[in-house]
Amino acid sequence: MNNGIWIEEWAKSLGITEPVNGTWIQAIKEHYGGDDVNGTHLMSILHQMGGDISNGTIIDGIMDDMGLSMRNGSIAAGIGNLGTGTTQPPVSPPSPPIDPCSVISGVTTENIGNPGNTRLYYAWYKLYNYNNMGWTYTQSEIGDCKTITGLEIMTKSASYNQLNWDNQKLYVAHIEEENFASQSTYFNLFNDNTITDLTLVWDGTLEFSGVDYEYMLLDFDTNFTYNGTDNLLFILIDESGDFTYSYPAFRGIGAPYLYTGNGNTYPAFYDYSDSAIDIYTDDVKKYNYRPNTKLLY
Amino acid sequence: MVNREELVSKLEAYGTVMFCDVNSEQSYVIVMAEWTGTIDNFVDIVSVEVIPTYERTVSLTLVEGVIKSEFDKVE
């Protein structure tokens, strides 16, 4: 090993393929993500690795932190697996902390609630010009803090239901309530100002392909960060101003199947009108079915 | 099972049938125009002809002579 190129070898052991500004030490410094400390790249690297100067030199501090030592008086021989005949294990840079609320990979979750029961009917009431439907998910169903990036809803359609409905909006908010067993609960959500973060997450067109048991993706325009402690309220509002006599639906799950032993808990509500709906003031009907959905996060 | 022919016959005594059929298998939709009766007249008819099969009244409105209604099965 030529001690003159040990820094280059160190950089390559970290997966770095090119120097930065002609220097490998700067590339290593940028690999660890720190700013220069006391005007040196090495001090920055040492700080990022959480080490300190032992025995009076920066290099010693870095090597101590990596669990290494000089070999045959050579820095290069001591660093990781760079030295000739070394038996030291490869050294990986420290992993950055993972924010549990951050978007991880856009993974689709399992179905929420009771995914096995998809035979039921969750109507999309297009008999009227304007419609409003809402439903809840409990904390135990959603799990920990996460950033929700989309929603998939299973459709119950036939070939004659190949329809598009524009001017649809999906809102999400944190709520304390689990259901709407008491019909006044819905009104209290708004009148008591218990909802503080009602967020328009998607605004677009519902496209029913006419294929049964198919999931329709609503890819959020605005991601929603779930706090991991409250329940969630979803409200889908139809402002299309149009109606039809024969229309598609969503596949749903009845409350008795959602919560064993709880019977009719009414985890949802709906409203319909041929004139515009005001979700803050208009009447709603409690409903015992939720759409069959998957969350994207 | 709804006897559609008998149902339509009763409805036409009060107005024009715009739509009267099964929708998405699990619901039944009736739309009437120029309805001359009351909402109770309509309820009396569907209670006999529809409700025994589609138990739950999902929606029912009478606005300016137009009745829109949907009924579905309780599972």
Interface residues (C-beta under 8 A of the other chain):
Chain A: R119 L120 Y121 A123 Y125 L127 Y128 K156 S157 A158 N161 Y245 S246 Y247 P248 A249 G254 Y272 D274
Chain B: M18 F19 D21 N23 S24 E25 Q26 S27 V29 V31 V58 S59 T61 V63 K68 E70 D72 K73 E75
